[in-house]
């Protein structure tokens, strides 16, 4: 059988007189030991019995909690009992205060001749082996000379070591090292490497000048393992024997000025860098700033550095000298497409310089006359800015004059046009020519990726082109309004989506419809509701990835469909039974929306304006009252973020708006809002006082572990819950009952009479009734009088059913852990058994 909790035993002893207490101790000994070890209140009668007793087990149990009981500790210490002295004194350094340990020695003064103090487990014996200051300082007050001597010896040693440590901490640091010379002359490669790695030295390093004095292979290996700094590489580069790898590193790190004291790099340095650059980016970081700063003369670069493709891609785009040099090459190509086609065909595999490329292309021109763009490709999404042949060709194209560019644009493939528009900033005249010659759909390539700016999007929408709109929808981050505009097929005019007759609406491309159908993006699918397109409406309703949550959006979808395709399309959607992608048999629209839709169709049949019926219902679902209805339904869900999710869904499907407080308050006055909803509304700004007040009671109900709120009916009061729902203990505490009593929702007499099980009731009463006679009180204090009355009622119940029979009291404590009834039922049953 499970033992009664210590709070129940404490309550029993609190009601027992001295004789009954003395009789109970042997009958509930295990429970009493647990009580003494705990922090629960111990009745005065029980305390006197334990102190008067020589029972070491009872005293030791009381010692375990004596540090928490104040005066009890000092009374135990005054007994001078060596059996419990070690427990009172504490075996670790910080579990007792110095005053408490001193009290133990004061009590020991009267019983110092007891052999238990110096026995094998005695306190004195144990302290003779410890070295802790916290344990030995109070021992200086003990009545045992040998312990005092031991304590003094240890403490003196601790003080001496501390003094030596303090004295040693005052020694001076060694003087700082001498300042290093500003010039070094290493004699060996080992010393040179050490000086090159010395980050604290910023002076000059004089390299050995004797032939063979520098091991360049060793320096190259060191640089590969951990690159030398830019300044150090510059010092190496000016040496006549420096390898090109180190020189290239010097120019890579100092391209804006070139290494200090260095001449122009040989072409082999840049060519090797270009060849070793896999993607061209590292070479661009070397060549671009070098050309801009003048360290690399651009004429020499075009004549001497290869391969041409990487050189063209790496040249700076806004450098006047570079542009002039490229113009000179482009003039040689002329305005005919054939030599330009030859350049494009040769670029990927050509290993020579730019000048050699142009020479070779001119020689190959006859083979390319009358031929179209080689292997044309369409635009790619997203467009990748790679240093390939097309990018290098466009770099030459940028240097051509306007007539030449317009003529060449007639032959370029769609991907070249896309990259030209995206990355090469064509003039407005050239862009207008391309749009005029190829049509607005050519601009779809600009809508390439998710980083497309709002300014670019705003520039493309007014073209009212299906291909452009599809690219914008699929590849860019449109706003919700822009997505709805694209799917609706309406035209864009004067910065806004305008009403457009059904016959004039823009068609949707197959790519766009397929992308929407396969999409898992909720904003894409929800935009279908505003499209008025029956195919898109079926895609939305059949999608397993997106669900319409608000009736307002369902009705708006029917309105848009009616406006664009008439009542027949609405009727077909309402009668639809097959929605691909959806496994459920029932229609995805809510029954209420289906009912409204059919009522609108019936009104249209009777010439009463079915579309007006739908519009009225849609507006009602989206106004403040409709928003409040949705929030009441979704905001009360069991999930902790249900309110935030409901607001998010409302803003997503209906639009942003303030919390409809007036409508929520009116709904609550008509029918109480769900408890969970009330609790979530209370902390919000501008919550009405009536809702906040009722939220307190709702929070109390929800805190009961056995309470299950319902959406219908009036919620129970705390008094009703007390009599119907079992109480639950959490670490010996009935938290719901404490909250309910503190809030004034239940009274102590109610708890005594109807609260169950008895164990939870007793746990609560053992704390609630404890302050009744402590501290200054007045007879006018209602709460104090309630406590006193409750104590009298409990005492009367105990006297009525158990009287002074210790067997009955013991039986009640044995039964209480498993007893499911009330406290009066427990006392009645126990008294009946022993009576």
Order of alpha helices (4+ residues) and beta strands (2+ residues): alpha-alpha-alpha-alpha-alpha-alpha-alpha-alpha-alpha-alpha-alpha-beta-alpha-beta-alpha-alpha-alpha-alpha-alpha-alpha-alpha-alpha-alpha-alpha-alpha-alpha-alpha-alpha-alpha-alpha-alpha-beta-beta-alpha-alpha-alpha-alpha-alpha-alpha-alpha-alpha-alpha-alpha-alpha-alpha-alpha-alpha-alpha-alpha-alpha-alpha-alpha
